[in-house]
Amino acid sequence: MDSAVKRDEFHFLELTLSNVRSFGSEQRFDFRAEDGGAARWCVILGENGVGKTTVVQALAMMRPVPAFERGADGQVIPLPAKNDELPDPDWVEPDVFDYQNPQILDLIRQGDGDVSASMAVSLVSATGHQISIGFNSASRGGKLTSASPRPQKSALTGKGPLIIGYGASRHTGSRNLEDIGDQRPTDGLFDDLIELADAEEVLETLYRDQLVALASGQPEKAGRMQALRDRMEAAIQSMMPDVDYVDASSSTRRRGGVAPSNAAFQTPSATVPLSGLSLGYRVMVSWIIDLAWRLHRLRPDDRSPFDEHAIVIVDEVDLHLHPRWQRRIRERLLEHFPNVQFIVTAHSPIVAQEAIANGDPVAVVRWNGSSAEVINDPLLPRPWRYDEILGSVAFGLETGVDLKSSDILIERDQLLRKRDLSEQERARLKTLNRVVHAIEGGDAPYDAAFDKLMERVVELERQLAERA
């Protein structure tokens, strides 16, 4: 079997970074599930510019690939050929050398003098086999002085696990499938100009391949194409609220048993083509089809590419998503891609809430002086309200109210902490108490009901005391 179709089914367990951009001393990201295996949904939170994109780029560069043993000088040790063929590689190392030196140098933390940086990952296969690999680099005066992998003696089955990366600038493309074929699956994490696959061209291509397969007497291949289109339709339908995917077969007579490729979307106001949807809808449709298309291209003879193993890295997964979409995206992606590990960054307390409630690993990246630090699983897996999460270490907002109300709460707290208040301060405190009562009274519908219940409890206690 050709190595291109052999499967390396690995997921990440952890990542460590040292002197990589904003990260100084060694920091660790834990992607383990509660049972110790690789979690399928991992969330990284943090402010803009603190290092979340650095993390996802480091993961992409640490993809395990087959390698030969290297000597102390970092060069591959020549091996004798047998029957004019080289032996299969029996080591594994990170895919860093596929990147240019400027990209490697760009990851090293800036500083005067010599700076040594390192990245390392641990992964586990679907059968439980673990590998740990790393990469060391150093710079002096802004120039790269050394770069070497830390490999492990462990043969891979194929060319390494599939890692697909989506950057925060993801946007739809037009007639670009040929261009996408020349790209690495993770290029979108490094280049803002990388486009998502043209969804309409994908559907047209699948439809054309289906017709060709039927005409050439290949019903099994035609069935695979139809099954893939059906899975795409089901995924799109489940991901987007208030919009129905309309297969052309529902309104157009099938030709030769095959539904035409064009698709439309039923919105509350009209039936429109993909180009007629809002930006958020278009990006979501294109993203789902892009992911399915890349899995299909990896395994073109597989009847169910949605079930393939892969690692999907998404920077700002909440991009363009209404809160209702953010709430359901975890559940729906895990449902439709059951063997994919998703590692995502986010700014959304809703994305964080769903991850915490389901016991997924959540890491917070925050500033500690001039360096970024990582806090793994800062909140216990219990029900959390959005305002609680916003006020926790996950987001660090002092209050869950607007800025004006926040200033009022802070002023009131300062007055409450004073021992001696002037008459003017007492009057001000009374005013602030009324404002704060109004703020807290509008917290949530059940709060008012709870207050009434407690008033009733107090009244009953008073009556019981009088009778006694």
CORSUL-V733530 format. One record per residue. N is the residue number from 0. SS is DSSP state (H for helix, E for strand, L for the rest). PSI is psi in whole degrees, 0 to 359 (999 if undefined). BURIAL is + if it has 9 or more other C-alpha atoms within 8 Angstrom, else -. Layout:
n=N ss=SS psi=PSI burial=BURIAL
n=N ss=SS psi=PSI burial=BURIAL
This chain:
n=0 ss=L psi=136 burial=-
n=1 ss=L psi=141 burial=-
n=2 ss=H psi=339 burial=-
n=3 ss=H psi=338 burial=-
n=4 ss=H psi=4 burial=+
n=5 ss=L psi=150 burial=+
n=6 ss=L psi=130 burial=-
n=7 ss=L psi=100 burial=+
n=8 ss=L psi=83 burial=+
n=9 ss=E psi=152 burial=+
n=10 ss=E psi=154 burial=+
n=11 ss=E psi=142 burial=+
n=12 ss=E psi=321 burial=+
n=13 ss=E psi=162 burial=+
n=14 ss=E psi=135 burial=+
n=15 ss=E psi=141 burial=+
n=16 ss=E psi=141 burial=+
n=17 ss=E psi=125 burial=+
n=18 ss=L psi=41 burial=+
n=19 ss=E psi=109 burial=+
n=20 ss=L psi=245 burial=+
n=21 ss=L psi=346 burial=+
n=22 ss=E psi=128 burial=+
n=23 ss=L psi=262 burial=+
n=24 ss=L psi=160 burial=-
n=25 ss=L psi=130 burial=+
n=26 ss=E psi=145 burial=+
n=27 ss=E psi=135 burial=+
n=28 ss=E psi=126 burial=+
n=29 ss=E psi=118 burial=+
n=30 ss=L psi=27 burial=+
n=31 ss=E psi=146 burial=+
n=32 ss=L psi=176 burial=+
n=33 ss=L psi=334 burial=-
n=34 ss=L psi=3 burial=-
n=35 ss=L psi=346 burial=-
n=36 ss=L psi=184 burial=+
n=37 ss=E psi=127 burial=+
n=38 ss=L psi=149 burial=+
n=39 ss=L psi=347 burial=+
n=40 ss=E psi=114 burial=+
n=41 ss=E psi=132 burial=+
n=42 ss=E psi=135 burial=+
n=43 ss=E psi=122 burial=+
n=44 ss=E psi=158 burial=+
n=45 ss=E psi=160 burial=+
n=46 ss=L psi=164 burial=-
n=47 ss=L psi=136 burial=-
n=48 ss=L psi=3 burial=-
n=49 ss=L psi=342 burial=+
n=50 ss=L psi=11 burial=+
n=51 ss=H psi=317 burial=+
n=52 ss=H psi=325 burial=+
n=53 ss=H psi=318 burial=+
n=54 ss=H psi=311 burial=-
n=55 ss=H psi=328 burial=+
n=56 ss=H psi=321 burial=+
n=57 ss=H psi=319 burial=+
n=58 ss=H psi=318 burial=+
n=59 ss=H psi=319 burial=+
n=60 ss=H psi=345 burial=+
n=61 ss=L psi=18 burial=+
n=62 ss=L psi=129 burial=+
n=63 ss=E psi=134 burial=+
n=64 ss=E psi=155 burial=+
n=65 ss=E psi=146 burial=+
n=66 ss=E psi=164 burial=+
n=67 ss=L psi=161 burial=+
n=68 ss=L psi=139 burial=+
n=69 ss=E psi=152 burial=+
n=70 ss=L psi=185 burial=-
n=71 ss=L psi=335 burial=-
n=72 ss=L psi=1 burial=-
n=73 ss=L psi=357 burial=-
n=74 ss=L psi=149 burial=-
n=75 ss=E psi=133 burial=-
n=76 ss=L psi=121 burial=-
n=77 ss=L psi=139 burial=-
n=78 ss=L psi=144 burial=-
n=79 ss=L psi=141 burial=-
n=80 ss=L psi=148 burial=-
n=81 ss=E psi=122 burial=-
n=82 ss=L psi=41 burial=-
n=83 ss=L psi=20 burial=-
n=84 ss=E psi=139 burial=-
n=85 ss=L psi=148 burial=-
n=86 ss=L psi=161 burial=-
n=87 ss=L psi=145 burial=-
n=88 ss=L psi=137 burial=-
n=89 ss=L psi=20 burial=+
n=90 ss=E psi=166 burial=+
n=91 ss=E psi=138 burial=+
n=92 ss=E psi=165 burial=+
n=93 ss=E psi=155 burial=+
n=94 ss=H psi=26 burial=+
n=95 ss=H psi=326 burial=+
n=96 ss=H psi=353 burial=-
n=97 ss=H psi=352 burial=-
n=98 ss=L psi=153 burial=-
n=99 ss=L psi=156 burial=-
n=100 ss=H psi=320 burial=-
n=101 ss=H psi=326 burial=-
n=102 ss=H psi=322 burial=-
n=103 ss=H psi=315 burial=+
n=104 ss=H psi=324 burial=+
n=105 ss=H psi=336 burial=-
n=106 ss=H psi=341 burial=+
n=107 ss=E psi=135 burial=+
n=108 ss=L psi=135 burial=+
n=109 ss=L psi=143 burial=-
n=110 ss=L psi=163 burial=-
n=111 ss=L psi=148 burial=-
n=112 ss=L psi=209 burial=-
n=113 ss=E psi=134 burial=+
n=114 ss=E psi=124 burial=+
n=115 ss=E psi=131 burial=+
n=116 ss=E psi=155 burial=+
n=117 ss=E psi=149 burial=+
n=118 ss=E psi=143 burial=+
n=119 ss=E psi=148 burial=+
n=120 ss=E psi=155 burial=+
n=121 ss=E psi=139 burial=+
n=122 ss=E psi=159 burial=+
n=123 ss=E psi=140 burial=+
n=124 ss=E psi=172 burial=+
n=125 ss=L psi=339 burial=-
n=126 ss=L psi=2 burial=-
n=127 ss=L psi=3 burial=-
n=128 ss=L psi=129 burial=-
n=129 ss=E psi=144 burial=-
n=130 ss=E psi=149 burial=+
n=131 ss=E psi=122 burial=+
n=132 ss=E psi=164 burial=+
n=133 ss=E psi=182 burial=+
n=134 ss=E psi=130 burial=+
n=135 ss=E psi=142 burial=+
n=136 ss=E psi=162 burial=+
n=137 ss=E psi=153 burial=+
n=138 ss=E psi=158 burial=+
n=139 ss=E psi=122 burial=+
n=140 ss=L psi=34 burial=-
n=141 ss=L psi=10 burial=-
n=142 ss=E psi=142 burial=-
n=143 ss=E psi=125 burial=+
n=144 ss=E psi=335 burial=-
n=145 ss=E psi=153 burial=-
n=146 ss=E psi=118 burial=+
n=147 ss=E psi=143 burial=-
n=148 ss=E psi=159 burial=+
n=149 ss=E psi=93 burial=+
n=150 ss=L psi=175 burial=+
n=151 ss=E psi=140 burial=+
n=152 ss=L psi=101 burial=-
n=153 ss=L psi=115 burial=-
n=154 ss=L psi=137 burial=+
n=155 ss=L psi=160 burial=+
n=156 ss=L psi=317 burial=+
n=157 ss=L psi=227 burial=+
n=158 ss=L psi=11 burial=+
n=159 ss=L psi=162 burial=+
n=160 ss=L psi=153 burial=+
n=161 ss=L psi=125 burial=-
n=162 ss=E psi=125 burial=+
n=163 ss=E psi=130 burial=+
n=164 ss=E psi=140 burial=+
n=165 ss=E psi=120 burial=+
n=166 ss=L psi=171 burial=+
n=167 ss=L psi=345 burial=+
n=168 ss=L psi=17 burial=-
n=169 ss=L psi=136 burial=+
n=170 ss=L psi=161 burial=-
n=171 ss=E psi=153 burial=+
n=172 ss=L psi=176 burial=+
n=173 ss=L psi=123 burial=-
n=174 ss=L psi=57 burial=-
n=175 ss=L psi=14 burial=+
n=176 ss=H psi=325 burial=+
n=177 ss=H psi=320 burial=-
n=178 ss=H psi=320 burial=-
n=179 ss=H psi=330 burial=-
n=180 ss=L psi=338 burial=-
n=181 ss=L psi=1 burial=-
n=182 ss=L psi=153 burial=-
n=183 ss=L psi=146 burial=-
n=184 ss=L psi=342 burial=+
n=185 ss=L psi=6 burial=+
n=186 ss=H psi=331 burial=+
n=187 ss=H psi=340 burial=+
n=188 ss=H psi=344 burial=+
n=189 ss=L psi=341 burial=-
n=190 ss=L psi=116 burial=-
n=191 ss=L psi=345 burial=+
n=192 ss=L psi=354 burial=-
n=193 ss=L psi=133 burial=+
n=194 ss=L psi=155 burial=+
n=195 ss=E psi=154 burial=+
n=196 ss=L psi=142 burial=+
n=197 ss=L psi=109 burial=+
n=198 ss=H psi=319 burial=+
n=199 ss=H psi=323 burial=-
n=200 ss=H psi=323 burial=+
n=201 ss=H psi=311 burial=+
n=202 ss=H psi=320 burial=+
n=203 ss=H psi=319 burial=+
n=204 ss=H psi=316 burial=-
n=205 ss=H psi=319 burial=+
n=206 ss=H psi=317 burial=+
n=207 ss=H psi=314 burial=-
n=208 ss=H psi=326 burial=+
n=209 ss=H psi=316 burial=+
n=210 ss=H psi=317 burial=+
n=211 ss=H psi=318 burial=-
n=212 ss=H psi=318 burial=+
n=213 ss=H psi=316 burial=+
n=214 ss=H psi=331 burial=-
n=215 ss=L psi=12 burial=-
n=216 ss=L psi=37 burial=-
n=217 ss=L psi=71 burial=+
n=218 ss=H psi=330 burial=-
n=219 ss=H psi=316 burial=-
n=220 ss=H psi=319 burial=+
n=221 ss=H psi=322 burial=+
n=222 ss=H psi=324 burial=+
n=223 ss=H psi=318 burial=+
n=224 ss=H psi=317 burial=+
n=225 ss=H psi=319 burial=+
n=226 ss=H psi=321 burial=+
n=227 ss=H psi=317 burial=+
n=228 ss=H psi=320 burial=+
n=229 ss=H psi=319 burial=-
n=230 ss=H psi=322 burial=+
n=231 ss=H psi=315 burial=+
n=232 ss=H psi=316 burial=+
n=233 ss=H psi=320 burial=-
n=234 ss=H psi=315 burial=+
n=235 ss=H psi=316 burial=+
n=236 ss=H psi=320 burial=+
n=237 ss=H psi=338 burial=-
n=238 ss=H psi=337 burial=+
n=239 ss=L psi=116 burial=+
n=240 ss=L psi=151 burial=-
n=241 ss=L psi=3 burial=-
n=242 ss=L psi=132 burial=+
n=243 ss=E psi=132 burial=+
n=244 ss=E psi=128 burial=+
n=245 ss=E psi=107 burial=+
n=246 ss=E psi=138 burial=+
n=247 ss=H psi=339 burial=+
n=248 ss=H psi=342 burial=+
n=249 ss=H psi=342 burial=-
n=250 ss=L psi=354 burial=-
n=251 ss=L psi=137 burial=-
n=252 ss=L psi=133 burial=-
n=253 ss=L psi=145 burial=+
n=254 ss=E psi=117 burial=-
n=255 ss=L psi=28 burial=-
n=256 ss=L psi=6 burial=-
n=257 ss=E psi=129 burial=-
n=258 ss=L psi=139 burial=+
n=259 ss=L psi=161 burial=+
n=260 ss=L psi=335 burial=+
n=261 ss=L psi=142 burial=+
n=262 ss=E psi=153 burial=+
n=263 ss=E psi=173 burial=+
n=264 ss=E psi=128 burial=+
n=265 ss=E psi=110 burial=+
n=266 ss=L psi=171 burial=+
n=267 ss=L psi=338 burial=-
n=268 ss=L psi=332 burial=-
n=269 ss=L psi=169 burial=-
n=270 ss=E psi=122 burial=-
n=271 ss=E psi=157 burial=+
n=272 ss=L psi=174 burial=+
n=273 ss=H psi=319 burial=+
n=274 ss=H psi=342 burial=-
n=275 ss=H psi=356 burial=-
n=276 ss=L psi=163 burial=+
n=277 ss=L psi=167 burial=-
n=278 ss=H psi=316 burial=-
n=279 ss=H psi=316 burial=-
n=280 ss=H psi=316 burial=+
n=281 ss=H psi=316 burial=+
n=282 ss=H psi=319 burial=+
n=283 ss=H psi=313 burial=+
n=284 ss=H psi=312 burial=+
n=285 ss=H psi=323 burial=+
n=286 ss=H psi=313 burial=+
n=287 ss=H psi=316 burial=+
n=288 ss=H psi=323 burial=+
n=289 ss=H psi=313 burial=+
n=290 ss=H psi=313 burial=+
n=291 ss=H psi=322 burial=+
n=292 ss=H psi=319 burial=+
n=293 ss=H psi=322 burial=+
n=294 ss=H psi=321 burial=+
n=295 ss=H psi=317 burial=+
n=296 ss=H psi=329 burial=-
n=297 ss=H psi=320 burial=-
n=298 ss=L psi=71 burial=+
n=299 ss=L psi=339 burial=-
n=300 ss=L psi=4 burial=-
n=301 ss=L psi=134 burial=-
n=302 ss=L psi=340 burial=-
n=303 ss=L psi=74 burial=+
n=304 ss=H psi=338 burial=+
n=305 ss=H psi=338 burial=+
n=306 ss=H psi=6 burial=+
n=307 ss=L psi=156 burial=+
n=308 ss=L psi=137 burial=+
n=309 ss=E psi=168 burial=+
n=310 ss=E psi=123 burial=+
n=311 ss=E psi=122 burial=+
n=312 ss=E psi=125 burial=+
n=313 ss=E psi=117 burial=+
n=314 ss=L psi=125 burial=+
n=315 ss=L psi=68 burial=+
n=316 ss=L psi=338 burial=+
n=317 ss=L psi=7 burial=+
n=318 ss=L psi=129 burial=-
n=319 ss=L psi=8 burial=-
n=320 ss=L psi=127 burial=+
n=321 ss=L psi=153 burial=-
n=322 ss=H psi=326 burial=-
n=323 ss=H psi=324 burial=-
n=324 ss=H psi=319 burial=+
n=325 ss=H psi=324 burial=+
n=326 ss=H psi=326 burial=+
n=327 ss=H psi=350 burial=+
n=328 ss=H psi=320 burial=+
n=329 ss=H psi=306 burial=+
n=330 ss=H psi=316 burial=-
n=331 ss=H psi=321 burial=+
n=332 ss=H psi=317 burial=+
n=333 ss=H psi=329 burial=+
n=334 ss=H psi=315 burial=-
n=335 ss=H psi=340 burial=+
n=336 ss=L psi=75 burial=+
n=337 ss=L psi=346 burial=+
n=338 ss=L psi=17 burial=+
n=339 ss=E psi=137 burial=+
n=340 ss=E psi=123 burial=+
n=341 ss=E psi=125 burial=+
n=342 ss=E psi=115 burial=+
n=343 ss=E psi=151 burial=+
n=344 ss=E psi=157 burial=+
n=345 ss=E psi=160 burial=+
n=346 ss=L psi=8 burial=+
n=347 ss=L psi=127 burial=-
n=348 ss=H psi=339 burial=+
n=349 ss=H psi=316 burial=+
n=350 ss=H psi=318 burial=+
n=351 ss=H psi=318 burial=+
n=352 ss=H psi=314 burial=+
n=353 ss=H psi=320 burial=+
n=354 ss=H psi=315 burial=+
n=355 ss=H psi=318 burial=+
n=356 ss=H psi=331 burial=+
n=357 ss=L psi=8 burial=-
n=358 ss=L psi=21 burial=+
n=359 ss=L psi=152 burial=+
n=360 ss=L psi=130 burial=+
n=361 ss=E psi=127 burial=+
n=362 ss=E psi=136 burial=+
n=363 ss=E psi=126 burial=+
n=364 ss=E psi=125 burial=+
n=365 ss=E psi=162 burial=+
n=366 ss=E psi=137 burial=+
n=367 ss=E psi=90 burial=-
n=368 ss=L psi=233 burial=-
n=369 ss=L psi=3 burial=-
n=370 ss=E psi=156 burial=+
n=371 ss=E psi=141 burial=+
n=372 ss=E psi=159 burial=+
n=373 ss=E psi=132 burial=+
n=374 ss=E psi=113 burial=-
n=375 ss=E psi=134 burial=+
n=376 ss=L psi=64 burial=+
n=377 ss=L psi=343 burial=+
n=378 ss=L psi=140 burial=-
n=379 ss=L psi=147 burial=-
n=380 ss=L psi=83 burial=-
n=381 ss=L psi=171 burial=-
n=382 ss=L psi=126 burial=-
n=383 ss=L psi=136 burial=-
n=384 ss=L psi=158 burial=-
n=385 ss=H psi=316 burial=+
n=386 ss=H psi=329 burial=-
n=387 ss=H psi=317 burial=+
n=388 ss=H psi=319 burial=+
n=389 ss=H psi=325 burial=+
n=390 ss=H psi=356 burial=+
n=391 ss=L psi=183 burial=+
n=392 ss=L psi=340 burial=+
n=393 ss=L psi=325 burial=+
n=394 ss=L psi=333 burial=+
n=395 ss=L psi=20 burial=-
n=396 ss=L psi=137 burial=-
n=397 ss=L psi=321 burial=-
n=398 ss=L psi=167 burial=-
n=399 ss=L psi=23 burial=+
n=400 ss=L psi=177 burial=-
n=401 ss=L psi=168 burial=-
n=402 ss=H psi=318 burial=-
n=403 ss=H psi=314 burial=-
n=404 ss=H psi=326 burial=+
n=405 ss=H psi=319 burial=+
n=406 ss=H psi=323 burial=-
n=407 ss=H psi=316 burial=+
n=408 ss=H psi=320 burial=+
n=409 ss=H psi=317 burial=-
n=410 ss=H psi=317 burial=-
n=411 ss=H psi=318 burial=+
n=412 ss=H psi=321 burial=-
n=413 ss=H psi=322 burial=-
n=414 ss=H psi=322 burial=+
n=415 ss=H psi=333 burial=-
n=416 ss=H psi=348 burial=-
n=417 ss=L psi=140 burial=-
n=418 ss=L psi=316 burial=-
n=419 ss=L psi=121 burial=-
n=420 ss=L psi=141 burial=+
n=421 ss=L psi=169 burial=-
n=422 ss=H psi=320 burial=-
n=423 ss=H psi=321 burial=-
n=424 ss=H psi=324 burial=+
n=425 ss=H psi=319 burial=+
n=426 ss=H psi=319 burial=-
n=427 ss=H psi=321 burial=-
n=428 ss=H psi=321 burial=+
n=429 ss=H psi=318 burial=-
n=430 ss=H psi=316 burial=-
n=431 ss=H psi=324 burial=+
n=432 ss=H psi=319 burial=+
n=433 ss=H psi=319 burial=-
n=434 ss=H psi=316 burial=-
n=435 ss=H psi=321 burial=+
n=436 ss=H psi=322 burial=-
n=437 ss=H psi=322 burial=-
n=438 ss=H psi=311 burial=+
n=439 ss=H psi=331 burial=-
n=440 ss=H psi=335 burial=+
n=441 ss=L psi=19 burial=-
n=442 ss=L psi=305 burial=-
n=443 ss=L psi=156 burial=-
n=444 ss=H psi=323 burial=-
n=445 ss=H psi=341 burial=-
n=446 ss=H psi=317 burial=+
n=447 ss=H psi=319 burial=+
n=448 ss=H psi=321 burial=-
n=449 ss=H psi=319 burial=-
n=450 ss=H psi=316 burial=-
n=451 ss=H psi=321 burial=-
n=452 ss=H psi=317 burial=-
n=453 ss=H psi=324 burial=-
n=454 ss=H psi=320 burial=-
n=455 ss=H psi=320 burial=-
n=456 ss=H psi=316 burial=-
n=457 ss=H psi=318 burial=-
n=458 ss=H psi=318 burial=-
n=459 ss=H psi=320 burial=-
n=460 ss=H psi=321 burial=-
n=461 ss=H psi=316 burial=-
n=462 ss=H psi=320 burial=-
n=463 ss=H psi=322 burial=-
n=464 ss=H psi=322 burial=-
n=465 ss=H psi=320 burial=-
n=466 ss=H psi=326 burial=-
n=467 ss=L psi=999 burial=-
